[in-house]
């Protein structure tokens, strides 16, 4: 996962591959919807994301990995970029 592109992964060094948001679409709402997105914390977004993956039956190891990686991203965004809310996360805010 690339810190500036949280919905992507790297297939080869330096190459970012976009992934579709199929789990978000299945969960019935998008965590950054206008009403909720302005105050949605990273912590709550991670919880909702993991719950959505759990609901669609992803394996416990997969959930554990996602939790670990997203916790590291959350910590980085908070300590290095001083970002707490999801709507604050932009390419500019993360990468300068």
Secondary structure, DSSP 4 states (H G I P E B T S, - for coil): -BTTBTTEEEEETTEEEE---HHHHHTSS-TT-HHHHTT-BHHHHHHHHHHHHHHTT--HHHHHHHHHHHHHHHHHHHHTT---BGGG--HHHHH-
